[in-house]
C-alpha cells in the first residue's frame, strides 16, 4: 500500500500543519502554483515529492518540476497537471490528450476549488482537484487531500481542512 498526499496552489506559503497531516504518507504530489522554490526543498526534505509547475511559477520552480507528469503505480495510470479543468470544462490541450489516451486518474490544481468527480466520457476517469493550501486566492478554506493506492485501486480518499484562507497557522 502506498499513501499519497495531494497539495496545490500554495503560492509560497507552506502551512505547518502539512507536516502533521502528511507525516504518514509515502509521497507528496504538488499540483502547481508552488511559488517560492524553497517550498519544494522543504517538502523534498520531508517526503518523496512529485510535482508540476503552475502558471505563477518562475524559472526556478520550472527547473524542478515539469508541466505534466504521467506515470503508472500498481496498474493505475495517473496524470498530474496544474491547469486541467474538470468533466465538461477541460483546458483545450487537456481535452485533446484525453480524446487520444485518458488516464485512470487525472489530478490538477489551478481553480482553488476542491472537486472529486468521475468522467463517464473518458472511461469513468477519476478527476481530482485538492483545492488550494495557500493563503492567496479566493478560496475560503485551505485544503489538502490524502489517499491510498492498494492492490490496483485508489482507496480512502479524504479531504483535510487546514483552516480559513486568511488565517496563518
N, C-alpha and C positions, 0 to 999 in steps of 0.2 A: 504494500500500500504506500502511495506517495501523497503527501499532504502539500497543498498549494495555497499560497496567499496571494490575492489579487489587490493591486493598488493602482490608482490612476490620478492624474491631474493634481499632483502635489504642489506644483507651481513654487518650488523652492522651500516649501515648509514640510518637514517630516515630524508628524505628531509623535511624541514619545510613547504613546500608547501602542503604536505599530509594533514596537519591540515586544510588548507584553502579548498582544493578540497573535503575533506571528512566531512566538517562541517555539511552538510545537510543529511548525510547518517545515518541510524539506526544501522547498523552493519558493521564492517570491517572484511574481511576474508583474512588471510595471508597464502600464499601457500608455505611457507617454505624457507629455507636458510635465516633465520632471522638474525643469527649472535649473537649479544650480547642480552642476556635475558632482559636487561634494555629497549630495544626497545619494547618488549611485554608489560612491565609495563607502558611505555608511551602511547601506543595505548589503553590499557585497562583503563587507567585513562581518556581517551578521549571518547571512544565509546565501545559498546559491541563488543567483539573480539572473533572470532573463528579462528582456525589455525591448521596447520600441520607442523611437523618438516621436515627439508630437510637434505641432505647428509652432509652439512658442520656444522650442528647444534650440539652443545655439549650436555652433560648430563643435564645441567640446562634448556635449551630450550626443550629438550625431556621430561623433567618432567612437563612442562607447556602444551605441545601440543602432540597429538598422531601422528602416522604415517599416518593414514587415518581418515577422518570424513565423515560419510554418514548420511544424515538426510533429512526430508521432510518438506517443507514450502509451505503452500497454495496448496497442492496437487502435487508439483513439487519435485521430488527426486534429490538431489544434492550429488555428491561425490567429496570431496576435497582430493588431494594428491600432494606431491611435484613432484616426478618423475613419469610421466604418459605417455607422448608421445602424439600422435595425430593419426587421422584415417590413417590406413595403416602402422603405425610405433609406435605401443604401446609397452611399457615395458611388458615383458613376464608375470609378475604377474597380471598386469592390464588386459591384453588380456584374461587371464584365467578367471578372475572375470567377465569381460564383456560378455563372452560367456554364463555365467550362469544367470547373472542378471544385465543388463546395467541400469544405472540411466537415468534420463531425461537430466541432465546436468553434465558433467564431467569437473572439473576445476583443473588445475595443473600449476606448475611453472617449474623450473629447466633449461629449454633451453635458457632463456633470450630472447626468440623470441615470440613476441606478435602474437597470432593466434586466430581466431574465425572461426570455421567450423562445419559443420554437418557431422555425420557419418551415412550414409544410412544403413550400415550393422547392426547397433545396434539401430533399431527403430528411426532413424533420430536424435540420441542423439546429443545435442549441446556440442561441445568441446571448452573450453576457456582457454587461457593462457594469463595473463595480461602483459607478458614481465617482465622486471626487473626494480625495482625502486632504486637500489643501484648504487654506483659508481665503483664497481668492476665487471669485466666481459668483454665480448667482444661486448655487445650491444652498439649501438651508442646513442640511445635516452632512457632516463629514462621514464618509463610509468606506469600508473595505469589504472584501468577501474572502471566504475560505471554502475549499472543497477537497475531496479525496479522489484519487484515481485508484481503483481497486478492481482487479480481475477484468479489465476491459470496460469498466463503466465508471461514470462520474457519480460520486455519492456525497451525501451530507453537505450539500451546498448551503452556506449560511451567510447572512448579512451581519456585519458588525457596524454599529453606530459609534462614532468617536466623540460625538457631541456637536453642538451647533457650530457652524462655519466660523463665526466671529470670535469664538472662544478658543484661546490658545492654551493648550494643556501644559 
